[in-house]
């Protein structure tokens, strides 16, 4: 992102195109096995704030970061960002409201596992999934995992830029 005379930041078109070509071609998703980006292109997009290295983080660290960031971001900045998105058509700025509201609901806590589902093979439970019971009970969150390993932030950024965000209730997105 680069500052402009208006104070808004413009997104580097080449960097955005690299991100988009990684996930979306000919009006549809690129199959996961075909998602590749040249290392020089990735570095270019990363240096322009459009693509990121995979993220590994624990639930507890994620919660700490969300709480700290939400305490630093004033509500009027979030409102201005959203209002600016309406006149500039910058969809990626719109989800700031949802993320900020979700973040403000989170209180510091540690991962508190509760059973969230079962996976079956031939009628037999082969795996049980868990989520954070505290996160699950927040109105805008779908829960949280104990840890996140090599999470692809780029797909989240693609969805944010293309559609204004999709996974608004995920801790990693918030």
Helices and strands as residue ranges (DSSP letters): E 2-3, E 9-10, H 13-23, E 24-25, E 28-29, G 32-34, H 39-47, E 55-58, H 59-72, H 75-88, G 91-93, H 95-105, E 113-121, E 124-132, H 133-136, E 147-151, H 153-163
